């Protein structure tokens, strides 16, 4: 793999430039991240585990427990994790729209802080 990258980039001495080389495998994900079955990407990319068939974001066993991330709808990757969090927030609000949430106004944090202070 290192030689292939060296060939692609035209850096013929890439291998000699490496300071640290570490190989990671499924057991590392189990040990380091308590990842189910050692997967870094969640369930397999089969039709039965993709898109709307992926696990939901509300626990069926624990009330008030919600999930976001690569193993729940919509799927893997940082953009998908952020979308997953947005989908959950919309779900909690009862929002069934398909548009993204609006950007908060610049003074939204100040308004929220004032509401929180009033509740205290």
DRENDOTI-932392 format. One record per residue: residue in three letters; x, y, z of N, C-alpha, C in turn. Coordinates in pm, 1 decimal. Last residue first. Example, Ala and Ser with C-alpha at 12.3 -4.5 7.8 and 13.67 -1.06 7.14 Angstrom:
<pts>
PT residu       nu       nv       nw      cau      cav      caw       cu       cv       cw
PT    SER   1285.0   -225.0    708.0   1367.0   -106.0    714.0   1290.0      3.0    787.0
PT    ALA   1319.0   -569.0    780.0   1230.0   -450.0    780.0   1320.0   -330.0    780.0
</pts>
This chain:
<pts>
PT residu       nu       nv       nw      cau      cav      caw       cu       cv       cw
PT    UNK  -3439.5   2939.6   3625.5  -3364.0   2906.8   3747.6  -3421.3   2974.4   3869.8
PT    UNK  -3574.3   3043.0   3410.6  -3624.5   2916.7   3467.3  -3559.3   2884.2   3600.9
PT    UNK  -3418.7   3259.1   3343.0  -3553.8   3283.7   3393.3  -3612.6   3158.5   3458.5
PT    UNK  -3194.2   3134.8   3239.3  -3181.9   3210.5   3363.8  -3318.4   3234.6   3427.1
PT    UNK  -3302.3   3030.5   3001.8  -3250.1   2939.3   3103.7  -3239.0   3009.0   3239.0
PT    UNK  -3362.6   3268.7   2868.3  -3471.6   3175.5   2903.0  -3426.7   3080.2   3013.5
PT    UNK  -3101.0   3370.6   2838.1  -3199.6   3446.6   2915.2  -3316.2   3356.3   2957.6
PT    UNK  -2991.1   3173.2   2673.8  -2932.7   3195.9   2807.0  -3031.0   3272.0   2894.9
PT    UNK  -3147.4   3211.1   2443.8  -3156.6   3085.3   2516.7  -3101.7   3101.5   2657.9
PT    UNK  -3061.0   3468.1   2367.6  -3202.4   3446.2   2401.9  -3219.0   3319.4   2483.6
PT    UNK  -2791.6   3409.2   2312.3  -2825.5   3504.6   2418.0  -2970.0   3487.0   2462.3
PT    UNK  -2818.4   3231.8   2099.0  -2755.4   3185.0   2222.8  -2788.3   3277.9   2338.6
PT    UNK  -2933.6   3397.9   1902.3  -3009.7   3284.6   1956.2  -2951.0   3235.4   2087.5
PT    UNK  -2814.1   3600.0   1762.7  -2849.4   3628.3   1901.6  -2924.2   3512.8   1968.4
PT    UNK  -2778.9   3490.7   1503.8  -2662.4   3518.3   1588.0  -2696.9   3542.5   1735.1
PT    UNK  -3014.1   3221.6   1451.8  -2977.0   3362.9   1439.5  -2861.2   3391.3   1533.8
PT    UNK  -2928.6   2897.7   1325.2  -2973.2   2984.8   1434.8  -2929.4   3128.5   1409.6
PT    UNK  -3047.7   2784.0   1011.7  -2932.9   2827.3   1091.6  -2984.9   2914.6   1205.6
PT    UNK  -3312.3   2540.8   1005.6  -3257.5   2673.2    974.9  -3137.1   2702.7   1063.7
PT    UNK  -3260.5   2199.3    910.4  -3298.2   2297.7   1011.1  -3241.3   2433.5    973.3
PT    UNK  -3341.1   2096.9    572.3  -3251.0   2108.0    687.2  -3304.3   2210.4    786.8
PT    UNK  -3658.0   1942.6    484.6  -3557.5   2046.7    470.5  -3463.9   2046.4    590.9
PT    UNK  -3861.6   1773.3    531.6  -3743.9   1715.2    468.4  -3632.7   1817.7    448.8
PT    UNK  -4053.0   1757.4    838.3  -4011.6   1820.6    713.0  -3886.2   1752.7    658.8
PT    UNK  -4154.7   1676.1   1075.4  -4145.4   1573.8    970.8  -4102.7   1632.9    836.4
PT    UNK  -4101.8   1732.1   1406.1  -4083.3   1794.1   1275.4  -4064.4   1684.8   1171.2
PT    UNK  -4103.1   1668.1   1670.5  -4220.6   1631.7   1591.5  -4217.4   1690.1   1451.6
PT    UNK  -3876.7   1705.8   1814.0  -3964.6   1822.1   1798.6  -4094.2   1788.4   1724.8
PT    UNK  -3753.8   1460.3   1784.1  -3794.1   1503.6   1918.1  -3891.8   1621.2   1913.0
PT    UNK  -3701.6   1473.7   1507.4  -3790.7   1370.9   1560.4  -3843.1   1412.8   1697.7
PT    UNK  -3512.6   1677.1   1501.1  -3641.4   1697.9   1434.9  -3744.5   1597.8   1486.0
PT    UNK  -3308.0   1543.8   1640.1  -3364.3   1667.3   1693.5  -3501.8   1694.2   1632.6
PT    UNK  -3259.3   1329.5   1457.6  -3306.6   1303.6   1593.3  -3371.1   1428.4   1652.8
PT    UNK  -3168.5   1470.6   1233.7  -3288.5   1387.7   1222.1  -3347.4   1359.8   1361.2
PT    UNK  -2934.5   1580.4   1344.0  -3042.7   1668.6   1301.1  -3174.5   1591.4   1288.9
PT    UNK  -2785.4   1348.6   1385.4  -2820.7   1432.3   1500.1  -2936.1   1525.9   1465.2
PT    UNK  -2762.4   1268.3   1116.7  -2827.1   1181.2   1213.7  -2871.8   1260.6   1336.5
PT    UNK  -2609.7   1472.8   1013.5  -2747.3   1459.4    967.0  -2825.8   1371.9   1064.1
PT    UNK  -2374.8   1409.1   1147.4  -2439.4   1537.4   1173.2  -2585.1   1533.4   1128.3
PT    UNK  -2325.5   1158.6   1035.4  -2342.7   1170.4   1180.3  -2412.5   1300.5   1215.4
PT    UNK  -2292.7   1226.4    768.1  -2407.1   1144.4    805.0  -2432.0   1150.0    955.6
PT    UNK  -2054.2   1374.1    782.7  -2178.2   1439.1    739.2  -2300.9   1357.7    778.6
PT    UNK  -1885.1   1159.5    883.7  -1914.6   1278.1    962.9  -2039.0   1350.0    913.7
PT    UNK  -2005.5    820.0    827.7  -1934.2    940.6    787.2  -1975.2   1061.1    869.6
PT    UNK  -2306.1    619.0    777.2  -2168.3    647.2    817.8  -2117.4    781.9    770.7
PT    UNK  -2657.1    690.3    837.2  -2545.2    600.0    810.2  -2411.0    657.2    850.7
PT    UNK  -2889.0    828.3    919.2  -2887.1    770.3    787.2  -2766.0    682.0    759.9
PT    UNK  -2968.9    564.8   1144.0  -3007.1    642.1   1025.4  -2945.1    780.6   1029.5
PT    UNK  -2668.7    441.1   1305.7  -2812.4    465.0   1297.4  -2842.8    547.8   1173.6
PT    UNK  -2397.7    430.3   1307.4  -2468.7    302.6   1308.2  -2620.6    318.1   1302.2
PT    UNK  -2286.0    685.4   1317.9  -2274.9    608.7   1195.6  -2353.1    479.9   1192.2
PT    UNK  -2513.0    891.2   1515.2  -2384.6    838.0   1471.1  -2396.1    749.9   1349.2
PT    UNK  -2724.4    875.6   1801.3  -2680.1    943.5   1679.4  -2548.6    879.2   1639.5
PT    UNK  -3002.6    778.3   2001.4  -2876.0    745.9   1937.2  -2850.6    838.6   1818.9
PT    UNK  -3150.9    813.3   2325.3  -3149.6    839.0   2182.5  -3009.5    813.7   2127.8
PT    UNK  -3361.7    740.7   2586.0  -3228.6    715.0   2531.0  -3235.8    726.9   2379.3
PT    UNK  -3617.7    762.2   2685.0  -3533.4    880.7   2689.9  -3392.1    860.3   2639.4
PT    UNK  -3640.9    429.4   2794.9  -3710.7    553.3   2764.8  -3614.8    672.2   2780.6
PT    UNK  -3498.0    158.0   2652.2  -3473.7    256.2   2757.3  -3540.5    388.4   2718.8
PT    UNK  -3577.0     -1.0   2433.6  -3570.0    -58.7   2568.0  -3560.4     43.8   2680.0
PT    UNK  -3560.4    121.7   2196.5  -3686.1     49.7   2220.9  -3691.5     -3.6   2362.9
PT    UNK  -3421.0    440.7   2143.2  -3410.5    309.2   2206.5  -3548.8    249.0   2227.0
PT    UNK  -3410.4    594.7   1833.2  -3476.4    594.4   1963.3  -3469.3    452.9   2020.3
PT    UNK  -3318.3    578.9   1576.5  -3242.5    660.6   1669.8  -3307.4    673.7   1807.0
PT    UNK  -3294.5    253.2   1410.0  -3353.7    382.6   1440.1  -3272.9    458.2   1543.4
PT    UNK  -3068.4     88.3   1185.2  -3130.6    102.3   1317.7  -3184.6    243.4   1336.9
PT    UNK  -3162.1     85.6    837.1  -3062.9     96.1    944.2  -3136.2    117.2   1076.3
PT    UNK  -3348.4    112.6    643.1  -3347.0    -15.8    714.4  -3245.4    -17.7    828.4
PT    UNK  -3306.6    352.8    515.8  -3422.0    343.1    606.0  -3429.3    210.9    680.9
PT    UNK  -2971.7    276.4    470.7  -3071.0    383.7    464.4  -3184.3    362.6    564.3
PT    UNK  -2913.4    -74.7    521.0  -2882.0     55.7    464.2  -3001.3    148.6    473.2
PT    UNK  -2947.4   -340.6    572.9  -2891.3   -257.6    680.5  -2854.8   -118.1    630.6
PT    UNK  -3042.4   -468.7    349.1  -3121.2   -482.8    472.2  -3068.8   -397.1    587.3
PT    UNK  -2839.0   -420.7    163.6  -2967.1   -352.0    150.5  -3046.1   -355.7    280.2
PT    UNK  -2530.7   -373.5    339.2  -2621.7   -458.0    263.3  -2754.6   -384.7    257.0
PT    UNK  -2287.4   -285.7    474.3  -2358.4   -212.5    369.4  -2434.6   -309.0    279.8
PT    UNK  -2311.0   -367.2    826.4  -2263.9   -390.0    689.6  -2347.2   -312.0    588.9
PT    UNK  -2310.4   -123.7   1096.4  -2358.3   -241.5   1024.7  -2306.6   -248.8    880.9
PT    UNK  -2007.2     65.2   1156.3  -2140.2     19.5   1193.9  -2180.3   -102.7   1114.5
PT    UNK  -1746.1    115.4   1087.1  -1850.4    181.9   1010.5  -1991.4    137.3   1047.3
PT    UNK  -1569.7    -35.9   1219.0  -1554.8    108.3   1234.6  -1667.9    183.7   1165.9
PT    UNK  -1638.0   -329.3   1402.8  -1659.8   -251.6   1281.2  -1640.6   -103.4   1308.0
PT    UNK  -1628.8   -517.7   1606.5  -1505.4   -461.6   1554.9  -1519.9   -380.4   1429.2
PT    UNK  -1876.6   -588.6   1705.7  -1813.5   -678.0   1608.1  -1688.3   -619.0   1544.0
PT    UNK  -1914.0   -264.7   1816.4  -1981.9   -392.2   1793.2  -1916.0   -468.9   1680.1
PT    UNK  -1654.0   -116.7   1990.7  -1732.5   -118.2   1868.6  -1786.8   -257.7   1842.4
PT    UNK  -1500.0    -14.0   2194.3  -1613.5    -99.3   2227.4  -1710.3   -108.3   2109.5
PT    UNK  -1270.2    111.3   2119.5  -1393.9    187.9   2107.0  -1519.1    109.4   2145.6
PT    UNK  -1052.5    -62.1   2166.2  -1037.8     81.8   2187.1  -1170.3    156.9   2193.9
PT    UNK  -1145.6   -329.6   2118.4  -1070.9   -294.0   2239.1  -1073.6   -144.6   2268.4
PT    UNK  -1278.5   -311.0   1868.6  -1345.5   -371.2   1984.2  -1278.9   -320.9   2112.2
PT    UNK  -1076.8   -199.8   1714.5  -1201.7   -125.6   1730.9  -1283.8   -180.8   1846.5
PT    UNK   -886.1   -402.8   1726.9   -853.9   -270.5   1781.1   -981.0   -189.3   1804.3
PT    UNK  -1010.0   -607.3   1587.6   -997.4   -620.7   1733.0   -959.7   -488.5   1799.2
PT    UNK   -993.2   -514.3   1314.3  -1120.4   -520.7   1386.0  -1106.9   -530.3   1538.0
PT    UNK   -682.1   -321.1   1308.5   -775.7   -421.4   1260.3   -901.9   -423.5   1344.6
PT    UNK   -412.7   -124.3   1200.4   -528.9   -140.0   1288.3   -624.0   -239.6   1225.1
PT    UNK    -67.9    -74.1   1207.6   -179.3   -138.0   1139.4   -291.9   -158.0   1240.2
PT    UNK    154.3    190.2   1189.5     70.8    106.9   1275.6    -44.2     52.3   1193.1
PT    UNK    455.7    355.1   1185.7    364.1    275.2   1104.4    287.5    185.1   1198.7
PT    UNK    637.2    650.9   1187.4    557.4    555.1   1264.0    464.3    483.3   1167.8
PT    UNK    784.8    770.3    990.6    835.3    776.2   1127.7    764.8    671.3   1212.7
PT    UNK    876.5    737.7    654.9    779.1    704.9    759.6    846.4    703.7    896.6
PT    UNK   1064.5    768.2    462.2   1023.7    888.7    535.0    928.6    858.2    651.0
PT    UNK   1089.8    532.0    330.0   1199.6    569.6    420.9   1165.9    694.2    502.5
PT    UNK    854.5    537.0    175.3    872.3    435.3    278.7    980.5    474.0    379.1
PT    UNK    906.9    744.2    -14.4    802.9    757.7     89.3    824.7    660.4    204.6
PT    UNK   1074.8    785.2   -227.1   1133.6    742.5    -99.6   1033.6    752.4     16.6
PT    UNK    916.5    876.1   -440.7    978.4    743.5   -449.0   1035.4    694.1   -316.1
PT    UNK    646.4   1020.1   -491.3    741.7   1031.5   -380.4    808.6    895.5   -366.3
PT    UNK    435.0   1018.6   -665.7    566.3   1050.1   -719.5    670.8   1071.9   -610.8
PT    UNK    188.3    936.0   -590.7    226.9   1073.1   -555.1    361.0   1114.8   -613.0
PT    UNK    171.7    673.2   -683.7     67.7    769.9   -719.8    112.8    914.1   -698.4
PT    UNK    397.7    557.8   -558.0    388.5    563.2   -703.6    287.8    668.7   -748.3
PT    UNK    322.7    583.8   -287.5    445.8    646.7   -336.4    442.0    661.5   -488.3
PT    UNK     98.7    421.6   -286.9     83.2    565.1   -260.5    206.0    640.8   -310.8
PT    UNK    229.2    178.3   -336.5    128.4    227.0   -429.3    106.4    376.7   -409.8
PT    UNK    390.1    153.3   -111.2    453.7    167.3   -243.0    354.1    221.7   -345.3
PT    UNK    191.8    123.4     80.6    281.2    239.1     87.8    348.7    262.2    -46.8
PT    UNK     82.9   -117.2      0.0      0.0      0.0      0.0     88.5    125.1      0.0
</pts>
